[in-house]
Each structure stands twice: as C-alpha cells, then as structure tokens.
Amino acid sequence: MNRRMLVIIGAIAVVFVIGVVGASTINIAGSDNAPGEGKTVANCVTDLTIKTPVDTSVHDANQIKVMNISGALAPCVGETLRAEVDLENGSHVWAIFKITTAMTTLSLNFNATTGDFYDTKPTVTNGDLVVAGSRVAPVLVKDFGMTTITIAKTWQ
C-alpha cells in the first residue's frame, strides 16, 4: 500500500511540475542578441506574431529599429492597436496604430525623427488614443524588455 501511495504521489508531482512549466511565460528581453519573436491569440486577430529583428550594423551596439506585427488583422478594422515596450531602466515606450483596412502585416519603427514609438503614454481624447511625448530612437537590445500589444475599439 505504501508503494502504491508513493507512485501516486510521484505521478501527481510530475503532473504538477509539467503544469507549472507549461504555464510559464517568456519575456523576450534584451539578454539575447537573436531576434525576439512572440506569438499569441488575441480577441480580434488570430496568430498574432511580433518580431523585433536585431540590427547589428553598429559594432557593440545591437539595436531594435522595427517591430513587425503580423496576423489576420481584418476583424480588427476600426480598432486601435497600442504597443508598449518595457525598457530595462523601468521606463516604457508606446506606439499606436489605427487599423483602417484589412491587413496581415504592420511595421512600427523606432526612429527619433519619423518613428512610431514615443516616450510618453498616449492620451485619450473622445475614446481614441493620441500620441504624446517625443519620438524614440532605436533601442539597444540590452535595454529592450517585454512587449504588450492591446487592440481595442475605444479607450478611456
């Protein structure tokens, strides 16, 4: 009876460990110089994929210059996408994009002159997001943290 009980307890422990490992999240932070990629299912889009390829053109200063988002975004027409990136120093950068046509790919750029990312959280005016702050230059890979994508019709 004790042997049977030990086998049952061992089996439960293995299932628990597998469940905990399976429930882990992956933070695509800047600790690796390989391109970051994440994939999930969102409410209005299927197979949402986020890729942040690493630009290695500057010696010892690998940078993220673009965030590529892909997926079946057609059901999201009329909604606004907000991308938020956590930076290593605890600050954040944001980009917004109004989805006006059916699309499957979207590129958001990090560029201090013409980029899509800003150093201040967007404000809300009449339920829509409005950019705020200053544009953000390319982000060093070591400073790039977790990305959060939110797509919604109205904001408050």
Salt bridges, closest charged atoms under 4 A:
ASP55 OD2 - LYS65 NZ 3.22
ASP60 OD2 - HIS59 NE2 2.99
GLU84 OE2 - HIS92 ND1 3.11
ASP86 OD1 - HIS92 ND1 2.77
ASP128 OD1 - LYS98 NZ 3.92
ASP143 OD1 - LYS142 NZ 3.30
